[in-house]
């Protein structure tokens, strides 16, 4: 009886050891992509609309922690978030400084996520100063990198921005990236990303109406109405409240266009 119990204990230990090994090899690296410092910076960034002062303070604390640990990867991500926050505040000088710093430091890292954030910050900077070709290049690079690590929330927003940048020169690419934005958003299951992507795809459908039919108008109307309904339902989890307002504005604008054509 004692011998049988001992054998079972050994088997159980081996099973637990194997599970722990598999967790470390396959699961832990995936979760480890987002560090504790990045989570702090991301939280600070999420407060950019509700409390810009607290947002910057939290992000600076995350940056200080990254510097204290001498972790360049975390520094790049903190600088990237700070750059994006300065865009929101319309401070070009600080936006440029943070984006440049993130981009330069990222050259010292071999992490896909880190390089993706740096390219995202630089792409946003180029878009802000109306340098479309450079903005598209950097955002496409960021999008490719984030896609490799299945960061669907980031991909949804970046693909949406890329679709806007290709308008009106390339309707095919506008459609391509707006469609991909939707696909990533629904994989992310994130209301913020979902609304962002639906606004981009709704913009594509609305632009098509210039040469469309009444059936196309109805299809676009249904899509925008659904967007508004989803935004209302998930409003608590949507950080960019102004995007909810944009969804309503787009719907109202479409109604006015429908009235004009009928």
N, C-alpha and C positions, 0 to 999 in steps of 0.2 A: 504493500500500500504506500509506504513512504517512498520507495523507489519510483513508483508510478507518478506520484505527486511531483517529485523532483524533475522527472522528465518533462512533465507538463509545464512546470515553471520555466525550464530551460527553453522550451518551444515558445512560450509566451514572451520571454525576454528577447529571443531572436526575432519574433514578429514585431515587437515594439521597436527594436533596434533598426530593423529593415524599414519600418514606417518612418522613423525619425530620419534615416538616411535619405529616403525618397523625398521627404518634406524639404530637407535642406538643399537637395540637388535640384529638384524640379519646382517646388512651390515657393520656397523662401526667396529665390532670386527674383521672381515675378513681383512679390510684394515689396521686396527691398528696392525696387525701382524708385519708389517714392519714399524719401527719407523723412525723418522727424522734422528736420529743418524746413524741407520743402512744404510739409503740411502746415507749418506755422506761417510760412510766407504766403501759401495759397489761402489760408484763412484770412490773413490780413488783406490780401487782394480782394477777397469776396466782400469786404466791408467798404470798398471804394465808393459805392453809391450812397450808402447809409451814413457813413462817418469817415470822411476822407482823412481827418486828422488821426484817428485811431488806426486806420488802414496803413498809413505811412509809418506810424510808430511801431506797429506789430511787425511790419516787414523789415524795418531797420533793426529790430531786436533779432529777427531771424538771421539777418546779414551779419550782425555782430557775433552771433553764436557760430555761424559758419567760419568767420575769420578766426575766432578763438580756437576752433578745432583745426584750423588750417586746411579746410576742405574746399578745394577749388570748385568741385562739382556743385556743391550747395551754394557757393558764392555766385556762380554763373546763374543759377536758377533764381536766386534772390534778386540779383541785378536785373534779370529779365522781367520779373514781376514788378519791380520798382519802375522800370522803363514803361511798361504797359500802363501802370498807374498814372505816371506823369502824362501819358497821352490823354488819358481821361480828364486830367486837370488842365490840359492845354499848355503845359510848360515845356516848350520845345528844347530849351537849353538843358534842363535836367533829363528830359526824355533822351536826348542825344547822348549825354554823358553816360547814362546807365546802359543804354543799348550798345554803345561802343565798348564799354568795359566788359559787358557780358560776352560780346562777340570775340574780343581779343583773348580773354581768359579761356574761352571755350576751346581755343586752339591747343591748350595744354591738356585737354581731357580726351579720353577715348570712349566716353559714354554716349550712346545714341541719344538718350533723353536730354542730356546736357546740351549737346550740339543742336538738338531740335529746338530747345528753348531759346538759345542764342540766335538762331536763324529766325525764329518767330518774332523776337524783339526787333531785330534789324529789319525784317520785312515790314513790320508795322511802322517803323520809323520812315522807311522809304515811301510807304503809302501816304503817311502823314504829310511829307514834303512834296507829294505828287510826282514821285519818280516811279511811274508804273512798271517799266521793264525790270528795274532792280527789285521792286517790291514783289513782283510775280516770281522772280528767280529765288529770292530768299524764302518766300512763303511756300513755294513748291518743294524746296529742299527740306524745310521744316515738316511739311505734310508727309513727304516720303519717309522721313525718319520716325515721326510719330506713328505712322502706319505700321512700321516694322515691329513696334512694341505694343501694337494694338491699343494705343491711347485714343480710344474712339471719341471721348469728349473733346479733346484738343483737335482731332481730325475734323470733326463736324464744324467747328468754328472756323478753322483755317480754310477748309474747302469752300465754305460760304463766302469768306473774304476773297478768295481767289476767283470765285464765280463773278463777284461784283467787279473785280479788276478787269476781267475779260469783256465786260459789257461797255459799249455796244459792238465792239470790233469783231468779236467772235461768238455768235449765238450758240454754236455747237459746244464750245468750251464752257460757256455760261451754263448750259444744260448739263454737261458732263459733271462739273464740280458741284453744282446745286444738287444733282441727283446723288452724288457720292456723299455729300454733306448729310442728306436725309438718312442714308443707309448707316452712316457712322453714328448719327444721333440716336437712332432707334436701337442700335447695339449698345450704346452707352447707357440707355434708359435714364437719361438725365434731362429733366424738363427745360433747364437753361439751354442746353445744346439743341434740344428738339425745336424750341421756339426759334433759335438763331437760324437753324437750317431751314425751317419752314418759311421764314421771312425771305431767305435767299431764293428758295424754289418758287415761292409766290411771286417774287419779283420777275423771275424768268417767265412764268406763265402770263403775267401782266404785260410784259414787253412783247410777247408773241401776239397779243390781241390786235396789234396794229394791222396785221394781215390775216386775222382770224375771222371766225364765223360766230354767230350767236351761240352755237353749241360750245365753242371754245370759251366764250364769255361765261356761260353757265358752269362749265367745268372749273374755271378759275374762281368764280364766285363761291362754289361749294368748298373748294380748297381753302380759301381765305376765311370762310365762315367756320370751318373746322379748326383752323389755326386760332381764331379768336376764342372758340369754345374751349379748346385745350389750354390756352393761356389763362383763361378764367379759372378753370378747374385746378390747374397746377400753379397758380399765382404765388402761393406761399413759398414754393421751392425755386422760383425764378428770381435770380439776384438782380438782373438788369430790368427793373420795372419799366423803364422807358420803352423797352422792346414790346411790352404789352400794349402800350399806347400806340406804337408804330403799327402793330397788327390791326388795331381799330381804324387808324388813319388810312391804311392800305385798303381796307374793306370799304370804307366810306368813299374813297377815291374811285374804286371800281364801280360802286353803285352810280356815281355821277357820270362815269364814262358809259355805263350801260344805258343810262337815261338819254345821253347824247346820241347814241347810235340807234335807239329804238323810236 
